[in-house]
Amino acid sequence: MASGEDHPLSTPQPDLYSSCCYDLRTGPFTIMMIAPFRLLAAAADDALPRRPHSHIHAAGEIDETQGPVLLEVTYTGELMANVAGGLKRRARYLDNLDIVLEADLEATLGWRGAEAHVYGLYNNGASISNAVGDVHAVSNIETGTRAFRLYEAWINQTIAPGLSLKAGLYDLNSEFDALDAAGVFVGSAHGIGSDISLTGRNGPSIFPSTSLAARVEWQPAEGWAVRAAILDGVPGDPDHPARTAIKLGNGDGALLIGELDVPIAGARLLLGHWRYTATFEAWDGSMGRGNAGVYLRGEMPLMSDGDEKVDGFFRLGTSSGRFNMFDRFASLGVKWTGAVNGRPEDEFGLAVVTASTSPDYRRSSAAQRTESVAEITYRAPLSPWLTVQPNLQYVHNPGADPTIRDAWVVGLRFAIGSRLID
């Protein structure tokens, strides 16, 4: 990758940003996905205790005192600049608008044990990675395509205490391969490992394109969870990235993923395995199956003293190097909450991530062995509705391309959020 135009994130931006299109061929599938919930709700009616309502997967934590309907809007903007190295010195303004609507269907419709979630997403499509030349993406709100899209739309049905089923448009990373301590960082690789995020024909079902999915989760004891999901293997429409497209068939196959969530001595460990069922083209030009991987992720408290606490986290992952650019992934970091006296909610973070290119990829591209990113960031809530976050990142071997110099990236992010209905 010797130029910004050749970079995989340099997707042409469409003229129209509002383009939400659905393939009606999915109608029967959608009906089949949703219909069983009514039966499950009826069967579970006598088994379920009455419980307070709790919103899930909103932009912020919602406690059980909230009402049966939530509407939350959050606007995130950031100025990012590649100040040294990379492909070119350039500054970009990126933004992200989240509109989240959630409803307790038991309270509103009498549908026992059911919750509904609808999530709209807008991004301006600006790219800082076109200047940096990195693959990991130094901003986790970069999309490369200006669009307003339906991001998620699902129903979660409690079947029995500790057992639930979710179906609809679904972000895999909302529950899989996700830890709280890593959420403070701006770089994309701390949200989900690049050993997963860079796989598939249009990525897995994560930001910014999601697919139809069904997820089951069992919580046998406090802190323990076993979850598994089946997802459409190609989210969205790769030829029209601004669309919210739902298309099944055409050899898409499915993405299967399972995860064990375990509490150990105050720590939390995630062990996951994923696999595509479709056939993929390997780096040597042959076709085959077996595009799969595993990951181990953990977070643990390192220190706690009143409002001040330090949490550490790590992640290790592998993927099939025959089909993917990276076959190994590792990250390590700390989050320090309340580091400044009198500011108990401020968060300071320091993290490093590295991904190793596969031997098959290096033979086909003469790439370097790794791309690595170090990030330092500080997030400060200034009011209940405003947060600011400066950050600094150093990218070693951007794109694993020997022709691109190491890059320094600085950024300033802000977020404005409001609950319009709660």
C-alpha positions, 0 to 999 in steps of 0.5 A: 500500500504505497498511497492513500488511494490504495488503502483498504479504508479509502472507500469512495463516499456516496453523494447521498448519505440517507439510503436505507434499503431492505431486500424483501426476500428476507421477509419470510426469514424475518417472520420465522425469527420473530414468531417463536418469541410469542410462543416462548413468551406464553410458555414462560409466563408462569415460570418467570417472576415479576421483575423490574424493567431494565434497559439494555445496550443503550449508550449509557448504563440505565438503572432499573428505576427508568420507565418502560420506554427509553429514547437516548441521543448521543453525538460524538465528534472528534478532530484527528490529525496525523502530525508525523509519518504515515502517508501524509500529514492531514487533519480530519473531523469525524462524527457519529450520531447514535439514536437508541430507542428501547422499550419494555414490551411487557409494560407497554404491550403485555408481552411477558419477558420481552424487550425491543431495541432499535438503534439508528446510526449516522457517520460523516464518512471522513477517514483519518486512516487514509492519512495514517495508512494503518489497518487497525483504524485509529478512530473507532467511529471511522466508517469511510462512508457517509450514511444514516442507517438502521444499525440494530433492531432486535427483540430479546425474550427471557425464556426462563430465569437466566436464559434468553434469546435475542433475534434481529439486526445485531452487533456481535461486539455488543456482547461478544469480545467486549470488556468494560475496561477497554471501552475508554480507548479511541482506537478500534482494536480495543473494541474487538480484536483485528483477528476478528474485525478484519475477517469475512467478505464485509467484516463480521456483524459489527460497526458500522454494518450489521446482519440478521442474527439469533443469539442465546445466552444462559447465565447459570450463576452470578457473573457466569454466562455462556452465549452463542450466536449465528449470524448472516456471513456477509452483513450489509451490501459490500457494493453499496456500503451506505445502505442498510441491506439485508440479503441472505443466500448467494453463498454468504454462509453464516458466522458462528460464534460462542463465548464463555464468560467466567468470573475468577477471583474478582477478574473476568475472563472471556474465551471465544471461538468463531467460524465462517461456514462459507468458502473463501479465497486463500492468499495463494488463490485457492478456495477453501473452508476453515476461516476460524479463530479463537480468543482469550480476553480478561480484565481484573482490578489492580488497585482500589482506594475509595474513588480511585481504582486501576483496572488492567486488561489483556487480549490474545487471539488467532485467526486462519492465516490462509485467508486473513491478513493477521493470524495473531493478535495481542493487546495489553492495557490499564485504565485508571479511574479517579486519578485526579483529586476531586474528579472521581469519574475521570478515566486515564488509559494506556494500552498497546496492541499488536497484530502479526501478519500471516506467512501466507499474506507476507508471501503474497504481498512482501508485508512486514511482520506486524502493525502495532499501535500504542495509545494514551487517552484521558476521558473527562466528563464535564457535565452530565451531558458533555464529555471531552477526551484528548488522545495520542497514538503511535502507529508502528509499521502502518499497514505492515507496509515497509514503504510507510513511516511510523505515524503519530496521531493526536486527537480531541473527542467530545460527546454530547448525550441526552435522554429524551424519554426515560 
